[in-house]
Amino acid sequence: MATSYPFPDNIHVTSTITIKLNNTNYLLWKTQFESLLSCQKLIGFVNGAVTAPSRTTSTTNDAEVPNPQYEAWFCTDQLVRSWLFGTLFEEVLGYVHNIPTSRDVLLSLAENINKSSISREFALRRSLWVLEKKDMSFAAYCREFIAICDALSSIGKPIDESLKIFGFSNGLGRDYDPIATVVQSSLSKISPPRFGDVVYEVESFENKLQSYNVSDAVTPHLAFHVQQSGYGNQSRGGYRGRGRSSGQNRGHGGYSSHGRGFSQHRTTQQSSGERPICQICGRTGHLATDCWNYFDHNYQRPDVAQVFFSLQISDGNDWVTDSGATAHVTSSAINLQSATTYNGNDTVQVGDGTYLPITHVGSTTIASSTEGGSKGSTK
């Protein structure tokens, strides 16, 4: 019984095989081409399962005549050979254009492409082991690492899963040492993690690092915390100091800087029972550290002059003692001893942003209710 060979001449190869063979994509191309041959029952023409019949056959009187089975085999084999040629780039086609059968064409392609694949494998492996994140974003680092691994797989040299995880974590850098140490130690477990799981865990760690960077950033918002003027001559030990008079009914109200541009600390609520004023949004009832706008860098603060204007000041003869200050201000010259007229050009800026002239300079002794009191001087 004569053997028949399939001849699917209605196949559009370029629609089925989406890539053309070059020196770098042999494995991907071979996978697609062999899938096409398998579904058309032609894979035996390239893997050696279907051999060529003899060219001639003998008749009953021992005469040699052309073998019709060979003619059928040859037509199908040349169809497969034409499919091969149609999926090669010109530089690759030059290796095999004069080879007669489809099987020999495929064997020659594997031999020639594999020669270049060896040097490409070494180059890709070196690129993989020296790859470091450095200034790249985490997403860019992942893309480049995976691209190199895919290139090695395409030439039939895939990276072992554990080596892939080790190389990936090793190139992250010092900031990722905590998660890299955990990942690399997990490789010795009975059920080591997969590469996809490691990428997910490191990405979560990256998101946490980014949140720390945002919360620690110095913002342009400026805020002050207003304190009640409870530091009168009954609150601290007295000292001898010099002061400047502004010539108007303005006192020196105490406040401490507290906000995102300053050293952070929490100030207790005023002993007078009044509700605190937020230094960021200007509302009463909470401090800056509790404000919803604390981490909102798009929030626009009030005008600086308005912030200063919200400061509460004390009138009268009260002094706010501060040993770290170089000068002290009082609203009345009668609070000074040996006051002399000031003829200089210096001024004092007050809460609403205006500048007040200095009228007198002198010194005074601030009494204290504490036993013995104390004296000191400041400039």
C-alpha positions as CSV (number, residue, x, y, z in Angstrom):
1,M,0.0,0.0,0.0
2,A,1.4,3.3,-1.0
3,T,2.3,5.8,1.7
4,S,0.7,9.2,1.4
5,Y,2.1,12.4,2.8
6,P,0.2,15.5,3.8
7,F,0.5,18.6,1.7
8,P,-1.1,21.6,3.4
9,D,-0.4,24.2,0.8
10,N,-3.0,26.7,2.2
11,I,-1.0,27.6,5.3
12,H,0.2,31.2,5.7
13,V,3.4,30.7,7.6
14,T,4.0,34.4,8.5
15,S,0.6,34.5,10.2
16,T,1.5,31.5,12.4
17,I,5.2,32.2,13.1
18,T,5.4,35.8,14.4
19,I,9.2,36.1,14.5
20,K,12.0,35.6,12.1
21,L,15.2,33.7,13.1
22,N,18.3,35.7,13.9
23,N,21.4,35.0,16.1
24,T,19.6,35.7,19.3
25,N,16.1,34.2,19.2
26,Y,16.7,30.6,18.1
27,L,14.8,28.9,20.9
28,L,11.7,31.1,20.5
29,W,11.7,30.6,16.7
30,K,12.2,26.9,17.0
31,T,9.3,26.5,19.5
32,Q,6.9,28.3,17.1
33,F,8.1,26.5,14.0
34,E,7.9,23.0,15.6
35,S,4.4,23.8,16.9
36,L,3.3,24.5,13.3
37,L,4.8,21.3,12.0
38,S,3.3,19.2,14.8
39,C,-0.3,20.4,14.2
40,Q,0.1,19.7,10.5
41,K,1.6,16.2,11.2
42,L,4.8,17.2,9.5
43,I,7.2,17.2,12.5
44,G,8.7,13.9,11.4
45,F,10.3,15.6,8.4
46,V,12.7,17.5,10.6
47,N,13.2,15.2,13.6
48,G,14.1,12.1,11.5
49,A,10.9,10.1,12.1
50,V,10.0,10.3,8.4
51,T,12.8,9.1,6.2
52,A,13.0,9.6,2.4
53,P,12.0,6.6,0.4
54,S,14.2,5.4,-2.4
55,R,14.1,7.4,-5.6
56,T,13.3,4.3,-7.8
57,T,11.5,1.1,-7.5
58,S,11.7,-2.2,-9.4
59,T,9.0,-3.6,-11.6
60,T,8.1,-7.3,-12.0
61,N,10.6,-7.6,-14.8
62,D,13.3,-6.0,-12.6
63,A,13.2,-2.7,-14.4
64,E,14.0,0.5,-12.4
65,V,11.3,3.1,-12.5
66,P,10.8,6.4,-10.5
67,N,9.2,5.8,-7.1
68,P,5.9,7.7,-6.7
69,Q,6.3,7.6,-2.9
70,Y,9.6,9.5,-3.2
71,E,7.9,12.1,-5.4
72,A,5.1,12.6,-2.7
73,W,7.7,12.8,0.1
74,F,9.9,15.2,-1.9
75,C,7.0,17.6,-2.5
76,T,6.0,17.7,1.2
77,D,9.6,18.1,2.3
78,Q,10.2,21.0,-0.1
79,L,7.0,22.6,1.3
80,V,8.5,22.4,4.8
81,R,11.8,23.7,3.5
82,S,10.1,26.7,1.9
83,W,8.4,27.4,5.3
84,L,11.8,27.4,6.9
85,F,13.3,29.8,4.4
86,G,10.3,32.2,4.8
87,T,11.0,32.6,8.5
88,L,14.7,33.5,8.3
89,F,16.5,36.8,8.1
90,E,18.7,37.2,5.1
91,E,22.0,36.9,7.1
92,V,20.8,33.5,8.5
93,L,19.4,32.4,5.1
94,G,22.9,32.7,3.7
95,Y,24.0,29.7,6.0
96,V,21.4,27.2,4.6
97,H,20.1,28.4,1.2
98,N,21.9,25.5,-0.7
99,I,20.9,22.7,1.7
100,P,18.5,20.3,-0.1
101,T,16.2,18.9,2.6
102,S,14.2,20.4,5.5
103,R,15.9,18.2,8.1
104,D,19.4,19.2,7.0
105,V,18.4,22.8,7.0
106,L,17.2,22.7,10.6
107,L,20.3,20.8,11.7
108,S,22.5,23.4,10.0
109,L,20.7,26.2,11.6
110,A,21.0,24.7,15.1
111,E,24.8,24.2,14.6
112,N,25.5,27.7,13.3
113,I,23.2,29.6,15.7
114,N,24.6,27.6,18.7
115,K,28.1,28.8,17.9
116,S,27.1,32.4,18.4
117,S,24.9,31.4,21.3
118,I,27.8,30.3,23.4
119,S,29.5,33.8,23.3
120,R,26.1,35.4,23.7
121,E,25.4,33.2,26.8
122,F,28.7,34.4,28.4
123,A,27.9,38.0,27.7
124,L,24.4,37.7,29.1
125,R,25.5,35.9,32.2
126,R,28.1,38.5,32.9
127,S,25.6,41.3,32.4
128,L,23.2,39.6,34.9
129,W,25.8,39.2,37.7
130,V,27.1,42.8,37.4
131,L,23.7,44.4,37.2
132,E,23.0,46.7,40.1
133,K,20.0,48.9,40.9
134,K,22.0,52.0,41.9
135,D,20.2,55.1,40.7
136,M,17.5,53.1,38.7
137,S,14.0,52.9,40.0
138,F,12.9,49.5,41.3
139,A,10.6,49.0,38.4
140,A,13.4,49.7,35.9
141,Y,15.8,47.4,37.7
142,C,13.2,44.5,37.6
143,R,12.6,45.0,33.9
144,E,16.2,44.9,33.0
145,F,16.9,41.9,35.2
146,I,14.0,39.9,33.8
147,A,14.9,40.9,30.2
148,I,18.4,39.4,30.6
149,C,16.9,36.2,32.1
150,D,14.5,35.9,29.2
151,A,17.3,36.4,26.7
152,L,19.2,33.5,28.2
153,S,16.1,31.3,28.1
154,S,15.6,32.2,24.4
155,I,19.0,30.6,23.6
156,G,18.2,27.5,25.7
157,K,20.3,28.6,28.7
158,P,17.7,29.4,31.4
159,I,18.9,30.6,34.8
160,D,18.2,28.3,37.8
161,E,15.5,29.7,40.1
162,S,17.7,30.0,43.2
163,L,20.6,31.6,41.3
164,K,18.1,34.1,39.8
165,I,16.8,35.0,43.2
166,F,20.3,35.4,44.6
167,G,21.5,37.6,41.8
168,F,18.3,39.7,41.9
169,S,18.6,40.4,45.7
170,N,22.4,40.8,45.5
171,G,22.1,43.7,43.1
172,L,19.5,45.8,45.0
173,G,22.0,47.7,47.1
174,R,22.7,48.6,50.8
175,D,19.2,50.1,51.4
176,Y,17.7,46.7,50.7
177,D,20.0,44.7,52.9
178,P,17.3,43.7,55.5
179,I,15.0,42.2,52.9
180,A,17.9,40.7,50.9
181,T,19.2,38.9,53.9
182,V,15.8,37.4,54.6
183,V,15.4,36.3,51.0
184,Q,18.8,34.8,50.6
185,S,18.4,32.9,53.9
186,S,15.1,31.4,52.7
187,L,16.8,29.7,49.8
188,S,18.1,27.0,52.1
189,K,14.6,26.0,53.2
190,I,12.9,22.8,52.0
191,S,10.4,24.8,50.0
192,P,12.4,27.9,48.8
193,P,10.4,30.9,47.4
194,R,9.8,31.4,43.7
195,F,11.3,34.4,41.9
196,G,7.9,36.0,41.4
197,D,7.2,35.8,45.2
198,V,10.6,37.5,45.9
199,V,9.9,40.3,43.5
200,Y,6.5,40.9,45.3
201,E,8.1,41.0,48.8
202,V,10.9,43.3,47.7
203,E,8.4,45.6,46.0
204,S,6.4,45.8,49.3
205,F,9.7,46.7,51.1
206,E,10.4,49.4,48.4
207,N,7.0,51.0,49.0
208,K,7.7,51.1,52.7
209,L,11.0,52.8,52.1
210,Q,9.3,55.4,49.9
211,S,6.8,56.2,52.6
212,Y,9.6,56.8,55.0
213,N,11.3,59.2,52.6
214,V,8.1,61.2,52.2
215,S,7.3,61.5,55.9
216,D,10.9,62.5,56.8
217,A,11.2,65.2,54.1
218,V,11.5,68.8,55.2
219,T,8.5,70.8,53.9
220,P,8.3,74.5,53.2
221,H,5.5,75.0,55.7
222,L,6.4,77.3,58.6
223,A,4.4,77.2,61.9
224,F,4.7,78.5,65.4
225,H,3.2,77.3,68.6
226,V,1.5,80.0,70.8
227,Q,2.1,79.7,74.5
228,Q,0.2,81.6,77.2
229,S,2.1,84.4,78.9
230,G,2.2,82.7,82.3
231,Y,5.9,83.5,82.9
232,G,5.5,86.6,85.0
233,N,7.6,87.7,87.9
234,Q,6.1,84.9,89.9
235,S,7.2,82.1,87.6
236,R,11.0,82.2,87.4
237,G,13.9,83.4,89.4
238,G,14.7,87.0,88.7
239,Y,17.9,88.2,87.0
240,R,19.4,91.5,86.1
241,G,19.0,92.2,82.4
242,R,19.0,95.0,79.9
243,G,16.0,95.7,77.7
244,R,14.7,97.8,74.9
245,S,11.5,99.8,74.9
246,S,9.4,99.9,71.7
247,G,7.6,103.1,72.8
248,Q,4.1,101.6,72.2
249,N,1.9,99.4,74.2
250,R,3.4,96.2,73.0
251,G,4.7,93.4,75.2
252,H,6.9,90.5,74.6
253,G,4.7,87.4,74.3
254,G,6.4,84.0,74.7
255,Y,6.2,81.4,72.0
256,S,8.2,78.4,70.9
257,S,8.8,77.3,67.4
258,H,7.2,74.0,66.6
259,G,6.4,72.8,63.2
260,R,7.7,70.8,60.2
261,G,10.6,73.1,59.6
262,F,11.8,72.8,63.2
263,S,13.0,70.4,65.8
264,Q,9.8,68.5,66.8
265,H,8.5,68.3,70.3
266,R,5.0,68.3,71.9
267,T,4.0,71.2,74.1
268,T,1.6,70.6,76.8
269,Q,-1.8,72.4,76.8
270,Q,-1.9,75.8,78.4
271,S,-2.4,75.8,82.2
272,S,-5.1,78.5,81.7
273,G,-7.3,75.9,80.1
274,E,-7.6,77.5,76.7
275,R,-7.6,75.3,73.7
276,P,-4.3,75.2,71.6
277,I,-4.0,76.7,68.2
278,C,-2.7,74.5,65.3
279,Q,0.4,76.0,63.7
280,I,-0.5,74.6,60.2
281,C,-4.2,75.1,59.6
282,G,-4.7,77.9,62.2
283,R,-7.7,76.1,63.8
284,T,-8.1,75.6,67.6
285,G,-8.4,72.4,69.4
286,H,-5.3,70.5,68.3
287,L,-1.5,70.9,67.7
288,A,0.4,70.6,64.5
289,T,1.5,67.0,65.2
290,D,-2.2,66.0,65.3
291,C,-3.2,68.1,62.2
292,W,-4.7,66.2,59.2
293,N,-2.6,68.5,56.9
294,Y,0.7,67.5,58.6
295,F,1.8,65.3,55.7
296,D,-0.1,67.1,53.0
297,H,2.7,68.9,51.1
298,N,0.2,70.6,48.8
299,Y,-1.5,72.3,51.7
300,Q,-0.9,76.1,51.5
301,R,-0.1,77.6,54.8
302,P,-1.5,81.0,55.8
303,D,0.5,84.1,55.2
304,V,3.5,84.4,57.6
305,A,2.2,87.8,58.8
306,Q,-1.1,86.2,59.7
307,V,0.7,83.5,61.6
308,F,2.7,86.1,63.6
309,F,-0.5,88.1,64.1
310,S,-2.1,85.1,65.9
311,L,0.6,85.3,68.6
312,Q,-0.8,86.3,72.0
313,I,1.1,88.9,73.9
314,S,1.0,90.1,77.4
315,D,0.7,93.8,78.4
316,G,1.8,95.5,81.5
317,N,4.9,95.0,83.6
318,D,5.3,91.2,82.9
319,W,8.7,90.1,81.6
320,V,9.3,86.8,79.8
321,T,12.8,85.6,80.9
322,D,14.9,83.8,78.5
323,S,18.5,83.2,79.3
324,G,19.3,82.4,75.6
325,A,18.1,85.8,74.3
326,T,20.5,88.7,73.5
327,A,18.0,91.4,74.3
328,H,14.6,91.8,75.8
329,V,11.7,94.1,74.9
330,T,9.2,95.8,77.2
331,S,6.3,98.0,76.2
332,S,7.0,100.8,78.7
333,A,10.1,102.8,79.6
334,I,9.0,102.8,83.3
335,N,10.0,99.1,83.5
336,L,13.6,100.1,82.9
337,Q,16.1,101.5,85.4
338,S,18.5,104.2,84.3
339,A,16.7,104.4,80.9
340,T,18.5,106.4,78.3
341,T,17.2,107.7,74.9
342,Y,18.1,105.4,72.0
343,N,19.4,107.3,68.9
344,G,20.2,104.3,66.7
345,N,18.4,103.0,63.6
346,D,17.4,99.6,64.8
347,T,13.7,98.6,65.0
348,V,11.5,95.8,66.3
349,Q,9.2,93.7,64.1
350,V,6.0,92.7,65.8
351,G,3.2,90.2,65.1
352,D,1.4,92.0,62.3
353,G,4.6,92.5,60.3
354,T,5.1,96.2,61.1
355,Y,8.3,97.7,62.5
356,L,8.3,99.7,65.7
357,P,11.0,102.2,66.7
358,I,13.2,101.7,69.8
359,T,12.9,104.7,72.1
360,H,15.0,103.8,75.1
361,V,17.7,101.4,76.3
362,G,18.3,100.5,79.9
363,S,18.6,97.7,82.5
364,T,16.4,96.4,85.2
365,T,16.2,93.8,88.0
366,I,13.4,91.3,87.7
367,A,12.2,90.2,91.2
368,S,11.2,86.6,91.9
369,S,9.0,85.1,94.5
370,T,11.5,82.2,94.9
371,E,13.7,82.4,98.0
372,G,16.8,84.6,97.5
373,G,16.1,85.2,93.8
374,S,19.0,85.5,91.4
375,K,20.6,88.1,89.2
376,G,22.2,87.9,85.9
377,S,23.1,90.1,82.9
378,T,22.5,89.7,79.2
379,K,23.3,91.7,76.2
